[in-house]
Amino acid sequence: MAQSKKIKKSETYRAGRLLLSVGALTVLLVGIYVLAVNALPLAAQTGQQNGLLGQSQTHTGEVLQHSLDISLAAKGQYPSSPFRVVRELGIDGGIKRQIISFQVPVDGLSEFAMLEEPAAAPPAKGFPAIILCHGYVNPDKYRTTVAYLEDMDFYAKKGFVVVKPDFRGQGLSSDSGQANSAYYSMAYNIDVMSLISSLKLTKGIDKNNLNLWGHSMGAYIALRAAVMSKDIKNTILLSEPGGSIRDIYLSYVPPSDENNLPALKTRSDVFSKYGTPAENPGFWQKASPSTYLSNMVSQVQINVGSDDTIVPPQLSADLDSALSAAHKTHQYYVYDGADHGLAQPRALIWARSLKDLEPNAS
């Protein structure tokens, strides 16, 4: 029988400093620089840019949205349009299923997702929504209408719109971009941030009740999106690889990188550009979600199996500690004897997640 540990922390403490400039000349020069940078097209902005942790370098031709420095990426715009229904999959058990498409204008892509929602008419505010970020499956074998269906069914029956995006290069999105690293590229997070924008523009969705749910690789993508977006109410994480890129790097090579040649190449190229997380911890701190937890709006729930042999469970424990240190409301559950898939305690995870999700439901 699954045993669990629960830790909750509430209250957010924020501290800030007001940095006063010295001398009118300094103020004038800085003002001229800022005006000059803002006058450039976003893709042409290069050199030093101010992030939450100070100066971080962007490279020639690199847009903010592609920066691994999360403080810069969070400043980028992720426009989209209302999602479009591509194919009706029918109604069964009170659930309507569809294939939808959404736009990712940052990279000029049109991507796809599976959507489930209650067959009944939406409430006045619209249905609360969950973006379900799938874990790693070999991109050549990933199928849109197969993985995580039980999870989608459960939440749809509880009154949520559940959208499971096919990240670029996978499933129905296989012709849109290429499958990339979830950890050393912002590609999948650009997909998720664009989908958040799309949901906010779509009728029948409660724009004030958007949530994230992720497993394994998808859990890391969800956590990074939660620290980038102020629109996320709750983030449910299963078998999450933690919030520190340096810790991930020192602990293991994610299968999503090791078994995927484009992602492995991205990892190599990024290390050549910035150095490894062990060699350049200052930069990789800026690329780590755990650095920004104190600014995050979303509540977080962590679920991890004690016998996970894919992702070290210690990484979830470290994220729990980081959330506690940031005084963030969260829950941390360890399931004794459960493995990476968390199949055995799944019903308990669903029930526990609803305690966070349902109080905010319309």
N, C-alpha and C positions, 0 to 999 in steps of 0.2 A: 504494500500500500504506500502511495507516495507521501512522503513527509515534506514539509515546507518550512521555510524560514521567511518571515515577513518583516520588513523594515520600512517605516514611513518617516519621512522628514518633511516638515512644512515650514513655511515662511521663506521668503527670498530676501536676502540682505544684499543691498547694492551699495557700492562705495565708488566714488568718483573723485577725480582731482581736476581742478581748474588750473590749467597751465597758462601763466601770464607771459606775454611776449615782452622782450626787453628792447626798447628803442623803436622809434617810429620807422626807421629805415628797414628793420627786420620785418615789421608788419607789412610795409609797402611791398617788399620783395616777395613775401609769401603770398600776398593778395594777387600780385601779377602772375605768379606761377600757377595758382589755382585757376584763375580765369583762363590762362593759356591752355591748361590741361582740359578743362571743361569744354573749351571751344573745339577740341579735336573730336573726330568720330571715335566711338568707343573702341573699335578694333585697332585704332592707330595709337591709343594711349600706351606709352611704354615708359620704362624707367622706374622711378620710385613712386609708390602709391601708399597713402596712409591707410593702415588696417587697424583693427582693434588692438593689436599687439605692437604697433609701431610700423616701421617701414618694411615693405615686402616687395620684392622685384617681380615685375611682370615682363615677359619677353616680347620681342617685336612681333606684332601681328596677333598677340594673344588677347582675347577679350576677357573681361572680368569674370564672366560665367565659367570660363575654362580654368581659372586660376585655382590651384590646389589650396591656396591660402583662403580658408573659409570666410574670413572677415572681408575679403575682397569679393568672393563669389556671391556672398549674401547681399552685396550692394548692386549686383547686376539685375536687369529686368528679364523676366521670363514670360513674355506675352504668349497668348494662345487664342483660341476661339472656342465656342461651345462645341462639345463633342458631337460627333455625327454617328448615327446608327448605320452600320454597314450591313448587318445581317441579323434577323430575328432567329433565335434558337428555340423559341416556344415557351410555354408556361407549364410548370409542373410543381405540384405541392404548394401552390400559392406563390411561387417564385417565377418571375419573368427573367429570361436570360437573353443577352444580346452580345454581338460583337460590335464594338464602337471604334472609331478612329479619333485621334486628337493630334493637334499640330505642335511641332517643336520648332518654331521659327528661328531660334538661336542658331540651329544647325541646318535649317532648311529641310526638316524631315517631317513625314507624316507617319505616325505610329499607331499601333492597334492595342486593344485591350478587351478582355472579357468582362462583362458587367452583369451583375445579378441585383435585382431589386424586388420588393414586394409587388405583387400583381395589382394590389389595391391602389387607389388614387393617393397621391402624396398629401401629407398634411399641409396646412396653410404655409408654414415656414419651409416646406420641402423636407425630404428625407435626410437624416444625418448620413454622412458618407465615410467609408473606410477605403483608403488606398492600400491594397494588399501587395507588398513587395516580395516577390518570390525569391527563393534561394537558388543557389547555382545548380543548373542542369546543363550538361553539355549542349552548347547552342545548336548543334546539328540534331539533337534529340528532343529538345524542348518542344512541347505541344501546348498550344493555347488553352484548349478545352479539357485538359487532363489534370494538371497539378493543382492542389489546394482546393478542390471542389467542395470537400466536406466543410472546410473552414468558411468558404464563401456562402454555402447553403445555410450554415448555422446563423451567421450574422444577418443575412438577408431575411430569414424567417423572424428575426428579432426586430425588423423594421429599418434596417440599414441598406443603403445603396453600397454595394461592394464592387470595386473596380480593381482588377488585376492586370496591370500593364505588361505587355510584352516589351521588355527593354530592347533597345535598338540591337539589330542583328540577330534577334531571336524570335521564334514563333512566327506569327503573322507579320512581325516587324523585321523579318530576316533581310528584306531588301532595303531597309532604312538604316544606313550607317552600318557599323560593325560592332559585334560584341567586344566589350573592352573591360579593363580592370575596374572593379567596384571601389578599389582602395587608392589607386594611383592615377585615377582619371576622374573627372567630374561628369563624364558622359551620362551615366545612369541617373545622376542627381539632376542634371538638366532635364532629362525625361520626366522625372517626378515633379520637379518644380513647374514644368510646363503643364502637366496634368492637373496640378493644384489650381493653376490659373484657369484651365479649361472647365473644371468643376464649378468654380466660382461664377462662371458665365453661363452655366447650363441650367435651364428651368427644371424645377422639381427637386433641386438640391438645396439643403440648408447651408448657406455659405458660411454661417457662423458655427458650424459643427462638422469640421473636417478632421479626420483622424488617420493615423498611420499604423500599419500592422506589418511586421516583417519577420522573416525566418532566415537565420544564417546570413548569407551575403545580403539578402534583402533587409535584414534587421540593421545592418550597418548603414545601408542606403537610407533607411527610414530615420535612423538617429541623426545622420548628417542633415537630412531634410528638415528635421524638427528643430535643429539649432539654426538653420538658415531661414525658416519661415515662421512668421508670427501668427499664421492662420491655423496652426495645428493645435487641437485641444488635448488629444491623448495619443501616446505612442506605445504600442504593445510590441515587445521584443521577445523573440524566441531564439535561443542558441546564438546570442549576439556576440560578435567578435571583439567587443569592447570599444572604447572611445579614443584610444591612443594608437596612432599609427606606429609609433616607436615600439610599443608593446606588442602589437600585431607582428611587426617585422622580426622582433627578437623571439617570438613564441613559435611561429610556424609560417609556412607559405600557404596561403589560402588555395584550396583546389580550384577556385574560379580563376586564379592566375596561373597556377602550375599546369593545369590541363587545358588551357586555352591559349594558343600561340599568339593571337593579337594582344591579349592582355599581358602575356609574358614579355612581349616586345615593348609594350607601353611601360611596364615596370622597369625594364632595362634602360629605356630612353630617359625616363624620369630620374633614375638614379645617376645617370651620366650628367644630367643637367643640374640637379640639386645636391647630389651626394645621397648616400643611404640615410635612413633615420638614425642609425648609430653614429654616422659621421657628421651629420648636420642636424642635431636635435632641435635647434632653435627654429629652423624653417618648418620641420615636421610637427612641431608643437602647434604652429599656426594652421596646419592641415588636419589637426585632430579635433573631432567633435567635442571631446572632453574638455577642451580649453574654453569652450563657450557655453557650458551648461548653465552658468549663473544668469545668462541672458535669455534662456529658453523659456517660452511661454508654456509649452506642452508639459503635461504630467507624463510620467514614464512608468511602465511596468516591465520588469525583467523576469524572464522564465528560462531556466537552464537545467539540464540534466546533469547529475553528478558523474555519470559514466559517459559523457560526451567525449569521443575519441577523435572527432573532426576539429572542433574548435575547443581550445583549452578552457574549461569552466572558470579558471582563475580570471580570465578576461572579463567575464560577467561580474565576478566579485569585485574586481577593480573598478568597473563602471559604477557598481553600487556605492563603493567608497567615495568615488568622485562626485556622485550625485548628493551624497550625504554632506560632503565637504562644501558643496555649492548651496546647501540648504534648500534643495529642490524636493517637492512632493513626489514621492515615487514608492514603488513596491518591488521587492526582490524575493523571488521564490526559487528554491532549489528542490528538485525532485529526485529523491534518492533512487538510484538504480536506473534512471531514465537515460537514454542515449541521445544522440544529436537530433534525431527526428522528432522526439517528444511525442510519439504516438500514444504511449500508454497513459500519460496524464493529460491528453489533449482536452477531454471534456471538462476537466477541472480548470484548465487554462482558460477555456471559453467562459466558464462561469465566473472566474475571477476577473477576467477582462471586462465583463458586462457591468461589474460593480463600479468601474470607472466610466465606461461608455454610456450606460443608460441614464445616469443622473443628468447628463447633458443632452439627452435625446429630445427631440421635439415631441 
